[in-house]
Amino acid sequence: MAYASQADITLIYSEDALYVADRDGDGVADAPAIARAMDLASGEIDSYIGARYSLPLANAPAILMQFCVDIAVYRLALSRDVLTEEHRRRYEDTIKHLKDIARGTAALIMPGATSGNPTPGTTAPARPQPIVSGGPERIFTRAKMRGL
C-alpha cells in the first residue's frame, strides 16, 4: 500500500509538479507511472522504518506521505531526465531523515499514540538505559597514579 497518491503531490506541491510524470509528452501526467512510483517509494520507506517498526503500519503518520511524495517525484524526474537540484535536495533530506529513524535518533509519531506507550504493532524506539555496575575497589585511581 502506497503512503501517498497523485492527489497528494498536487496537495503538497501543486499541479505543476506533475510535469515529471508526463511520459508521452501530451501535457497530462500518466497516472500508472505515478502509482508505480508511489508504490516503489513506499517500499523504499518501508526498508528504512522496518528496522524499528512492525510493518505494515496500522496508521501511517502524515510525514510518511511527504516522504513518499518526495521520493516518488525524485524518481519520476530522474527517469524523465528533468531532475532539478530541488528534487535532489528534497530526496536527500528525506533519506537522511529515514536513516535517522532507522538508527533510532528520530521517531515516527503514530496518530493516536500517547506519550510513553507505542502504538500496538510497533516497537518502542530505543532509549538510553542506565549503566549499573559494581565490583571490587578500583586498583588504578587518580590518587594512586599521581606522580608516575
Secondary structure, DSSP 8 states (H G I E B T S, - for coil): --S--HHHHHHHH-GGGGGGG-SSSSSS--HHHHHHHHHHHHHHHHHHHTTTB-SS-SS--HHHHHHHHHHHHHHHHHHHT---HHHHHHHHHHHHHHHHHHHTSS----TT--TTS--TTB-------------S--SS-HHHHTT-
